[in-house]
Amino acid sequence: MSSVQDIEIRDTAARAAQAADDLQDMQGERMVLNMGPSHPATHGVLRIVLELDGEVITKADPDVGYLHRGDEKIAENMTYTQFIPYTDRLDYLAPLANNVAYALAVEKLLGIHDKLPPRCQYIRVMCCELARISAHLLGLGAFAMDTGAVTVFLLTFTEREKIYNLAEAASGARLTTSYTRIGGLFRDIPPTWCDQVRQFLKEFEVSLAEAETLLTRNRIWVDRLRDLGVISSEMAIDYGLSGPNLRGSGVDYDLRKKQPYLCYKDLQFDIPVGSVGDCYDRYLVRMEEMRQSIRILWQCVDKIPGGAANAVGEPVSIPDGKITLPPKAKVLSSMEELIHQFMLVTEGVNCPPGEVYFGHENPKGELGFYINSRGGGVPYRLKIRAPSFINLSILGELMPGCMISDVPVILGSLDFVMGESDR
Amino acid sequence: MSALESAQQLKAKFGDLVGEPAEFRGEICLTLAAADKIQEVAAFAKNTLGFDFLVDISSVDNYGEDPRWTVVYHLRNLAANTELRLKTNVSEEKSELPSVLPVWRSANWHEREIYDMMGIRFSGHPDLRRILMWEGYPYHPLRKDFPLAGKPTDLPNVAFTKPAPLEGGPFVTVAGGGDSIGREPRVRNPEE
């Protein structure tokens, strides 16, 4: 199969048929190759059992579950607040976004998700967008490195480091942030944080442009990515893809626009979509999403209610003693607050019986929480819709017909994280 | 077409099979009385009502109640931007319902996961294997009668075979206990 045919036939299934025809008399015994679970290109512990005919893949069977920790079982056995640290460890490249997604799901169950204080909404949006940049930067760096462009990885990791510093300034932790609480945030951002974000954005715009000059029109990069791993829009919808992978296939669906939550409807940003649905489109969509995140962040630092230092004392949590912890000084001096704190800590937030689903536009796709509550402070059943898990299910159809050297490229372009996939 | 109108169309088409649409926090939820019909209802929802995107399939173990299982489908109409939740109950003796894989291909891994975690089988699924746990694992860990600490498995040298050391641990809370003893952190073990 020559490289010219690669570009002529965009549909992977048709390409597989073509390859089979071309190689009819050369076809011999198939070889089974076990890729992973410990392989640098699988970004974690994904195992793929590949059936090969020469260098062409004839069958791919992804095997997930090596990182299964039983998060859904754990959630059934603790209060809503106690589960927040576990959400850090879902998509561990964007813990802040996971915290926000989970908090919003529980708040939807409580019926307070649209009553959050404005300052809290803005801070949460900034957290989400910083997390998006951080996750895309890792995805991009690892993607480029798997394809042979190591320099990009060094650039993106320098920038990620700054986002970790910002997360640390806000939440006290770099990775296991657990920044949100049911009904708000556990503390306000430090007064200098907005300036730090501004500083980061200025530097990041430069290095994003630099990373782009290294890749977007790089002949080697384009040749390897174009017309590879083509997902048509019908196929993307049928397989339930979400996030940049869905939009890369030309489906204009972003939950921040379609089902606006927090203050996204007050902010100006565009949703990039691809046209062909190949690896290159998915790469371009992620690049543009980072630029749109920069745009959102600039608006947020300018518009944040209360200003950077919050001299007027805008709340960052719903001031309801039955949902969020009261101030410590009040707990030590007032009976009612003492009772509230005691009840919240021992029994958790008292949620009504009912069931809700909340989908959040996470960097990897739609992170959804389905909460089935029978009342009280503990979920009866908590199902996590992990975007990486669903995005990976397409591999069995995407890979046949590709060369074995295309595997790291396709995996990199799908940008998954196993901590979330396996839960 | 709003989600409620779609729900009413489903009700008009399938009559008593579909219960009254229930609304909670702006989400419409329909209960399907006969789980055997799920594939037809799903096909109608997709082909006629435009619910082309299967967001998720979840399962609930109503331990101690009959029917024991609830399977929950989240559907989305991308063009109209509406969502619908479809639920159906399956008894413990049967523990089987038709697969919706012919309708949405994304159901493949969702159904494998439910089979793995809850032990509900999907008839017509071409490849119903475990997905998160390893092949040959004897239990279904998301069932309510499976203890949080785990169980020893019959497969030594495959993975850990002893329960995790958290019995009476400080971070395990039981849902809905009425008094302080009921709420006291304990590893749940309904067999005892």
HADDOCK unambig.tbl for C-alpha pairs under 7 A between the chains (distance, minus, plus):
assign (segid A and resid 64 and name CA) (segid B and resid 131 and name CA) 6.48 0.50 0.50
assign (segid A and resid 64 and name CA) (segid B and resid 132 and name CA) 6.08 0.50 0.50
assign (segid A and resid 65 and name CA) (segid B and resid 131 and name CA) 6.48 0.50 0.50
assign (segid A and resid 65 and name CA) (segid B and resid 132 and name CA) 3.93 0.50 0.50
assign (segid A and resid 65 and name CA) (segid B and resid 133 and name CA) 6.22 0.50 0.50
assign (segid A and resid 68 and name CA) (segid B and resid 132 and name CA) 6.38 0.50 0.50
assign (segid A and resid 73 and name CA) (segid B and resid 142 and name CA) 5.91 0.50 0.50
assign (segid A and resid 77 and name CA) (segid B and resid 172 and name CA) 5.47 0.50 0.50
assign (segid A and resid 77 and name CA) (segid B and resid 173 and name CA) 5.14 0.50 0.50
assign (segid A and resid 77 and name CA) (segid B and resid 174 and name CA) 5.85 0.50 0.50
assign (segid A and resid 78 and name CA) (segid B and resid 171 and name CA) 6.90 0.50 0.50
assign (segid A and resid 78 and name CA) (segid B and resid 172 and name CA) 5.64 0.50 0.50
assign (segid A and resid 78 and name CA) (segid B and resid 173 and name CA) 4.87 0.50 0.50
assign (segid A and resid 79 and name CA) (segid B and resid 173 and name CA) 6.97 0.50 0.50
assign (segid A and resid 111 and name CA) (segid B and resid 25 and name CA) 6.67 0.50 0.50
assign (segid A and resid 237 and name CA) (segid B and resid 52 and name CA) 6.99 0.50 0.50
assign (segid A and resid 237 and name CA) (segid B and resid 53 and name CA) 5.78 0.50 0.50
assign (segid A and resid 238 and name CA) (segid B and resid 53 and name CA) 6.50 0.50 0.50
assign (segid A and resid 238 and name CA) (segid B and resid 104 and name CA) 5.56 0.50 0.50
assign (segid A and resid 238 and name CA) (segid B and resid 105 and name CA) 5.60 0.50 0.50
assign (segid A and resid 238 and name CA) (segid B and resid 106 and name CA) 6.14 0.50 0.50
assign (segid A and resid 239 and name CA) (segid B and resid 105 and name CA) 5.37 0.50 0.50
assign (segid A and resid 239 and name CA) (segid B and resid 106 and name CA) 4.14 0.50 0.50
assign (segid A and resid 240 and name CA) (segid B and resid 53 and name CA) 6.04 0.50 0.50
assign (segid A and resid 240 and name CA) (segid B and resid 54 and name CA) 6.04 0.50 0.50
assign (segid A and resid 240 and name CA) (segid B and resid 55 and name CA) 6.38 0.50 0.50
assign (segid A and resid 240 and name CA) (segid B and resid 106 and name CA) 5.44 0.50 0.50
assign (segid A and resid 258 and name CA) (segid B and resid 81 and name CA) 6.96 0.50 0.50
assign (segid A and resid 376 and name CA) (segid B and resid 176 and name CA) 5.82 0.50 0.50
assign (segid A and resid 378 and name CA) (segid B and resid 175 and name CA) 5.24 0.50 0.50
assign (segid A and resid 381 and name CA) (segid B and resid 60 and name CA) 6.50 0.50 0.50
assign (segid A and resid 383 and name CA) (segid B and resid 58 and name CA) 6.44 0.50 0.50
assign (segid A and resid 385 and name CA) (segid B and resid 56 and name CA) 6.43 0.50 0.50
assign (segid A and resid 393 and name CA) (segid B and resid 109 and name CA) 6.58 0.50 0.50
assign (segid A and resid 422 and name CA) (segid B and resid 132 and name CA) 6.62 0.50 0.50
